[in-house]
Amino acid sequence: MAHRSKYPPALILRTLAAWAVTLLLFFPLGWLILTAFKTELQAISVPPLVLFTPTLDNFLEVQERSDYLLYAKNSIVTSVMSTLLGLALAVPAAYSMAFFKGKHTKDILMWMLSTKMMPAVGALVPIYVLAQQSGLLDTQLGLVIIFTLSNLPIMVWMLYSNFKEIPHEILEAARMDGATLWQEYYRVLLPLSIGGLASTGLLCLVLSWNEAFWSLNLSSAKAGTLATLIASYSSPEGLFWAKLSAASLMAIAPIVVFGWFSQKQLVQGLTFGAVK
């Protein structure tokens, strides 16, 4: 009697396919990590080196040349402040749209989402001129404002989907008990939406941290984020691959670790309203 495997062929194929896709997605990050510990000659060697003696010189030079801590501080300040400001604007907007619907609520939501489809470069010139004339060019405040406006449509949509899942009867019961609009908002809605608020905030924090286009065009030495630090290793003489990889690894490491520990909340935020 032939021995029957407890794993069906379809399951084995799906598992192999999942591993193949995972390795394919991880390969760029893995190669980045390897290159960061190479010398410049090793980084451009042909064929590529896999076995080599690692060095920390690239990381030391990045810190000495560019003051990594300054760029990291700018990234932290702009990401956190833009997320908090975005939540302060998105929560009441989503609340009003979810519980006080108007005839054009859906149209407004679709219009807000459509703004994310416009290439950022299309708005670069007017925004650059406004930032220059208002004194916000190369300032943390200027980046906070543009990051907030960039992420606001996503934040409103995510919170709107979260608020829609809260039973209206709970808010009606609060009103019947004499709760004012502020008490309903502050004491009932927000406590029930802690998960959604956390997911939205975490996702937009990651998006702000990874924002490169506006950072490169609206900041330089004073308010430059880690994206600006990475771009500084592209010069007319060419790319310094090892130092570029070291700078990139130093830029993404904090947010990768942060995302790893908060992946449950991030996945929850991305799947609001997916299952009824």
C-alpha positions in Angstrom: 0.0 0.0 0.0 1.5 3.3 -1.1 2.4 5.8 1.6 0.2 8.9 1.3 1.8 12.2 2.3 -0.2 14.3 4.8 0.6 17.4 2.8 -1.4 17.6 -0.4 0.5 18.7 -3.5 -1.5 22.0 -3.8 -0.4 23.0 -0.3 3.3 22.2 -1.1 3.1 24.3 -4.3 1.5 27.2 -2.5 4.1 27.1 0.3 7.0 27.0 -2.3 5.4 29.9 -4.2 5.1 31.9 -1.0 8.7 31.3 -0.1 9.8 32.3 -3.6 7.9 35.5 -3.5 9.2 36.3 0.0 12.8 35.7 -1.1 12.2 37.8 -4.2 10.9 40.7 -2.1 13.6 40.4 0.5 16.5 40.2 -1.9 16.8 44.0 -2.5 16.9 44.6 1.3 19.3 41.8 1.8 21.7 43.0 -0.9 21.5 46.5 0.6 22.6 45.2 3.9 25.5 43.3 2.3 26.6 46.3 0.3 26.6 48.6 3.4 29.3 46.5 4.9 31.6 46.4 1.8 34.3 48.8 0.7 33.5 50.9 -2.4 35.7 48.6 -4.6 33.9 45.5 -3.3 30.5 47.1 -3.9 31.2 47.5 -7.6 33.2 44.3 -8.2 32.2 42.0 -11.0 31.1 39.3 -10.3 29.4 40.6 -7.1 31.1 39.5 -3.9 29.0 37.5 -1.4 31.8 36.4 0.9 33.9 39.3 2.2 35.3 40.8 5.3 32.7 43.3 6.6 33.7 46.8 7.6 31.9 49.6 9.5 33.8 52.4 7.8 30.8 53.4 5.7 28.6 54.0 8.7 31.3 56.0 10.5 31.9 58.1 7.4 28.2 58.8 7.0 28.0 60.1 10.6 31.1 62.2 10.3 30.3 63.7 6.9 26.6 64.3 7.2 25.6 64.4 10.9 23.1 61.5 10.8 21.5 62.5 14.1 20.4 65.9 12.7 18.7 64.3 9.8 17.2 61.6 12.0 15.8 64.3 14.4 14.2 66.1 11.5 12.6 62.9 10.3 11.2 62.1 13.7 9.9 65.6 14.3 8.3 66.0 10.9 6.8 62.5 10.9 5.3 62.7 14.4 4.0 66.3 14.2 2.4 65.7 10.7 0.7 62.6 12.0 -0.7 64.3 15.1 -1.8 67.3 13.1 -3.4 65.0 10.5 -5.3 63.1 13.2 -6.5 66.4 14.6 -8.0 67.4 11.2 -9.0 63.9 10.0 -11.0 62.7 13.1 -13.6 65.5 13.1 -13.9 65.4 9.2 -14.4 61.6 9.2 -16.8 61.8 12.2 -19.0 64.4 10.4 -19.1 62.4 7.2 -19.8 59.1 8.9 -22.6 60.2 11.2 -24.0 63.4 9.6 -24.1 62.4 5.9 -25.0 65.0 3.4 -26.1 64.6 -0.2 -22.5 65.0 -1.5 -20.6 63.2 1.2 -19.6 60.4 -1.2 -18.6 62.9 -3.8 -16.4 64.7 -1.4 -14.7 61.5 -0.3 -14.0 60.5 -3.9 -12.7 64.0 -4.6 -10.3 63.7 -1.7 -9.1 60.3 -2.8 -8.6 61.6 -6.4 -6.1 64.2 -5.2 -3.7 61.3 -4.4 -3.8 60.3 -8.0 -2.3 63.5 -9.2 1.5 63.4 -9.7 3.2 65.4 -7.0 5.5 67.1 -9.5 2.4 68.7 -11.0 2.0 70.8 -7.8 5.7 71.3 -7.1 6.1 74.8 -8.6 3.2 76.6 -6.8 3.9 74.8 -3.5 7.6 75.7 -3.8 6.8 79.4 -4.5 4.3 79.5 -1.6 6.8 78.0 0.8 9.5 80.4 -0.4 7.3 83.5 0.0 6.0 82.5 3.4 9.4 81.6 4.8 8.6 77.9 5.2 11.3 76.7 2.7 13.8 74.4 4.4 11.9 74.4 7.7 10.4 71.6 9.8 7.1 73.5 9.9 6.9 73.6 6.1 7.5 69.8 5.8 5.0 69.1 8.6 2.3 71.1 6.7 3.0 69.4 3.3 3.2 65.9 4.9 -0.1 66.5 6.6 -1.8 67.6 3.5 -0.3 64.7 1.5 -1.6 62.1 4.0 -4.9 63.7 4.9 -7.1 62.0 2.3 -5.9 58.6 3.3 -6.4 59.4 7.0 -10.0 60.6 6.4 -10.8 57.5 4.4 -9.4 55.1 6.9 -11.1 56.8 9.9 -14.4 57.1 7.9 -14.3 53.4 7.3 -13.6 52.7 11.0 -16.4 55.0 12.2 -18.9 53.4 9.8 -18.4 50.1 11.7 -19.5 51.7 15.0 -23.2 51.0 15.6 -25.2 54.3 15.4 -27.3 53.0 18.3 -24.5 53.6 20.7 -24.3 57.3 19.9 -28.1 57.6 19.9 -28.2 56.1 23.4 -25.6 58.7 24.5 -27.8 61.5 23.1 -30.9 60.1 24.9 -28.9 60.1 28.1 -28.3 63.9 27.6 -24.8 63.8 26.2 -23.8 66.9 24.3 -22.1 66.7 20.9 -18.6 67.2 22.5 -19.3 64.5 25.1 -20.6 62.1 22.5 -17.4 62.8 20.4 -14.9 62.7 23.3 -16.4 60.2 25.7 -18.1 57.7 23.4 -16.7 57.8 19.8 -12.9 58.2 20.5 -12.7 55.4 23.1 -14.5 53.0 20.7 -12.1 54.0 17.9 -8.7 53.6 19.7 -7.7 50.8 17.4 -8.6 52.7 14.2 -6.9 55.8 15.4 -3.7 53.9 16.3 -3.7 52.1 12.9 -4.3 55.3 11.0 -1.6 57.1 12.9 1.0 54.3 12.5 0.4 54.1 8.8 0.7 57.8 8.2 3.8 57.9 10.4 5.4 55.4 8.1 4.3 57.3 5.0 5.7 60.6 6.4 9.0 58.9 7.3 9.4 57.5 3.8 8.4 60.7 2.0 11.2 61.6 -0.3 9.8 63.8 -3.1 8.8 66.8 -0.9 11.8 66.4 1.4 14.2 66.6 -1.5 12.5 69.6 -3.1 11.5 71.7 0.0 14.4 71.1 2.3 18.2 71.0 2.4 20.7 71.5 5.2 18.5 72.8 8.0 15.3 70.7 7.8 16.5 67.8 5.6 15.2 64.4 6.5 16.9 61.1 6.1 15.7 61.0 2.5 17.8 64.1 1.9 20.8 62.3 3.6 20.5 59.4 1.2 20.3 61.6 -1.9 23.5 63.5 -0.8 25.5 60.4 -1.8 24.6 60.9 -5.5 27.2 63.2 -7.0 28.5 64.3 -10.4 31.3 61.8 -9.9 28.9 59.0 -9.6 27.2 56.9 -6.9 29.1 55.8 -3.9 27.3 52.5 -3.6 28.7 51.3 -0.3 28.2 54.7 1.5 24.8 55.1 -0.2 23.8 51.6 1.1 25.0 52.5 4.6 23.1 55.7 4.6 19.9 53.9 3.3 20.2 51.2 6.0 20.6 53.8 8.7 17.5 55.6 7.3 15.2 52.6 7.0 16.3 50.7 10.1 14.3 52.7 12.7 11.0 52.5 10.7 11.5 48.9 9.7 11.9 47.9 13.4 9.0 50.2 14.3 6.8 48.6 11.6 7.7 45.1 12.7 6.5 45.7 16.2 3.3 47.4 15.0 2.5 45.2 12.0 -0.8 44.0 13.6 -2.1 47.6 13.8 -0.9 48.4 10.3 -2.6 45.4 8.7 -5.8 46.2 10.6 -5.7 49.8 9.3 -5.2 48.7 5.7 -8.2 46.2 5.9 -10.9 48.5 7.5 -14.2 47.7 5.9 -12.8 44.8 3.8 -15.1 42.3 5.5 -18.6 42.9 6.5 
